[in-house]
Amino acid sequence: MRNLKKVLALVLALVMSLSLVTIANAADFSDNADIDYSEAVDVMVAAGIIDGVGNNSFDPNGTLTREQAAKLITYMLLGENSEKLGVEGTSFNDVAATRWSAPAIEYCASLGIIDGAGDGNFYPAGKLTGYAFAKMLLTAIGYDSQLEGFTGAGWTIPVASIGMEVGLDNGLEKMFGSAEISRQEAAQMALNAIKAPLVQYPNKGNSVSVNGVVVDFTSQQYEYITTTIARQQTISDQKLSNSDDYTIEFGEKYLPKLELRRETDAFGRPAYTWAYDKKEIGNYLDDTDLVAEFTTKVTGKDLYDAITKNVMEHLEDKVISVYIDGETESTVDGKTGTGVNKIFTVDEVKRTNNDGVGGTEKGVLTQVFVTRIEGTRETTYDVKVVIINTYLAIASEDYDSKNGEVDVDVFALDVTSENTSKNPDYIKNAIAKGKTGYVYSTSVTVEDENIDVSAVKEDDMFLVTVADGKVQTMVAPEVVADATIDSFKKGKDVPVE
């Protein structure tokens, strides 16, 4: 074993990076570090909807142009068939039929997705605002620009209103608006549109003009396009509230090779996997039901406040499921307190409990998920508490290019001295319960299939999370310069040699 004095000192000097990235096969661009919306970029690139800009770069913060937006939406609607489009002439003075974007511009114009600038020009290289791109996406989904007020003075108000209702702003750091939209923001909005249900108008009505005033007759509200065929639900199994019909999402009609599967990740959190043409794109955290997260010791009161009284009174089977590094044996019964680890019970989650609950600690990520379950008689809730530890890992060798892997020593706290010597499987037995234990290491092989370890050298240090017997995330620690350790408390059972 390595010198533990050195290891413990290094652990104290590390800044624990607990904003866990999703576990995914990200698109391989040289500027991946600048991509904030990696899921959207991964999916859009895998489906062929958007590409890089050359030189192995995606240019995530570059501004989307009007012609690029037309090309993007054309591919969303036609897929590979968009490459077969051709034009002999165009509707705009400044778009030559030979221009690379001319077929996409003409196609979108024919569907009413795009308009000119009112002077006969389109300005293809012009910048695009968030409002303008949202209008294009909403029209592609099926909303009528005239009926919904997407034209004329004040057009941005209905675009913003319906756009938020549809969820075009989901995941964006700020809502789309009058600012120019970046390439990665456009990818996120396009992904949101792919997950949106399609709409249609059963009767768009008739209109007459009286003294210059247009009067509409029998114009109806849009309705969702639906189906009763369950196997067509490749993106969402959402149903209308008043029937058993499924809504048809944009991706289900126009991108049949794209699939979204609901599941859980290695840590036990709600997650989903995107796949294209049966090839997995990546696995991503579903934070829809995430109600709270902590990186400090969590008290029973903290959990009670996060979960709420109403949910606590209507727990499914009176159980809170607790996962530590993905271990499901932590599930405990609120009535009997039974469970393999007995981390904490429902009875400890109460307003008067200011004591910390087991497994949570400073520097440990605790996430709370509350899922609503609609029942025939009453609504119940499923509550899941996910606890994720971050460990120190040190490479025990240089990257093995032949096998595409590297071995690292992962240092962990075990809860008993017996486990240290008799069971090296720290994932199941080194569960931190707020107690001190032995510091020991176990060797884990990290393959470069999901984590790029090609540049790792012996003795390089990393912060890792581990679940399902594998390193799930691996990042270089931030070095704290000129830091001073004022005090260090050593548990009586921790040997320092």
Residue, then its C-alpha position, 0 to 999 in steps of 0.5 A: m500500500r502507498n504511504l497513507k500519510k501522503v494520501l491523506a494529506l492529498v485528500l485534504a487538499l483536494v477540491m471535491s468536484l461533485s457536479l457529476v457529468t452524465i455518463a455518456n458517449a459524447a461526440d468527439f470534438s476538440d472543444n468538448a470542454d466548452i459544450d454545456y449541452s452535451e446531451a443535445v449535441d450528442v444526439m443531434v450529431a449522432a442523428g446527422i442533424i447538425d455537424g461540426v464546423g471543421n478542424n474537429s471542432f463543434d464551435p458550441n458558442g458560435t452563432l447559428t445563422r438563418e441558413q444553418a437553421a433552415k438546414l437543421i430543421t430540413y434534416m429534422l423533417l426529412g432526414e437523409n432524404s434532405e440531401k436529395l432536395g434540389v431547386e431550379g430557382t428560389s423565392f429570395n433575391d439574395v439566395a442563388a439556386t446554386r447556394w449550398s443552403a438553397p434547397a433547405i431554404e426553399y423547402c422551409a419557405s414552402l412549409g411556412i417555417i421561414d419568411g423573408a425580411g419583407d424586402g425580397n431578401f432572406y439574408p441567409a448568413g444573418k444571425l438568428t435570435g432565440y425567438a426566431f428559431a423557436k418560431m421555426l421549431l413551433t411551425a415544424i411541430g405543426y403550429d400555424s403562424q397566422l392562427e397562433g399570432f406568430t406574425g405581425a406586431g408582438w409576435t414574440i409574445p405568443v411564440a414565447s408563451i407556446g414555446m414554454e408550454v411545449g418545453l422548448d426552453n427546457g434545460l437552457e440556462k436562460m430562456f430563449g429571447s431576442a439575443e442571438i442563439s448559439r449553436q449548442e443552444a439551438a441543439q438543445m431547443a431542437l432536442n426539446a422539439i423532437k420530444a414535443p407532441l405534434v399538433q394539427y388543426p381539424n378546421k382552420g376556418n374560412s376568412v373574409s375581408v370586410n373594409g380591410v378587416v379580416v374576420d375568421f369563421t369556425s376556426q378551431q384550436y389545435e389538437y394533438i395528433t394521436t395513435t393507439i399503437a403502443r409500439q410506435q412510442t419510441i420517444s414518449d409514452q405520454k397519453l392524453s388526459n381524457s383518453d388512452d390515445y398516445t400523443i405522437e412526438f416529433g421524433e416518432k414521426y420524422l426520426p424513426k431511427l431515434e429512440l429514447r429508453r427510460e431506465t436507471d443509471a448505475f447510481g440508481r437515479p432515474a435516467y434514460t438512454w438515447a440510441y440511433d439506428k439501434k446504436e447507443i448514443g449515451n446514458y443521461l440523468d433524468d432530473t425531472d423528479l429531482v427535488a433537492e441535492f446536498t453536498t453536506k451532512v443531511t439531517g432528517k429535517d433537511l429531507y423532510d423539508a425537501i420531500t414535503k409533508n404531503v409526500m411523506e403521508h402518501l409514500e408508496d408502501k411506506v418506503i424510502s429507497v436509499y442507494i449508496d454508490g448504486e447499492t440497492e441493498s440500502t432500501v429500508d422499510g419505514k414500518t419495520g426498519t428492516g434492510v441490509n444496511k439500515i442506513f436510515t428509516v422513514d421515521e428519521v425523516k421528520r421535522t424535529n430531527n436535526d441529526g444527520v442521517g447515515g451515508t450523507e456527509k460533507g463532500v458527498l453528493t446526496q440527491v432526492f427524487v420524488t416521483r408521483i404515482e397516479g392510482t385509481r383511488e389515491t395518488t402515492y409517491d416514490v421517494k429515492v435518496v441517492i448518495i454518491n461518494t467521490y474517491l481519490a484514485i492514483a494510476s498504478e501504471d501508464y495507459d495500456s494502449k494495447n488493451g485500451e485501459v489503465d489500472v488505478d488504485v482507489f482509496a476508500l473508507d471501510v466501516t470495519s477492520e474485518n471488511t478491510s482484510k477479508n473483503p476487498d470489494y469496497i463498493k459493497n462494504a466500504i459504505a460511509k455511515g459517518k463512522t471512521g474506519y480503515v483507509y485502504s485501496t483496491s485496484v480497478t481497471v478503467e477502460d477507455e470505452n466510456i472514459d478517455v484515459s489515453a493520456v494517463k501516466e503512472d501516479d496521476m491522481f483523479l477524483v472518481t465515482v464508482a458504481d456497478g463495480k466500475v469507475q463511472t466518472m473520472v476527473a483530474p483534481e483541482v490543485v489548491a495553491d497556497a492552502t494551509i491545513d489548520s487542523f486534522k482529526k484522525g479517527k482512532d481506527v485509522p492507521v497512518e504509517 
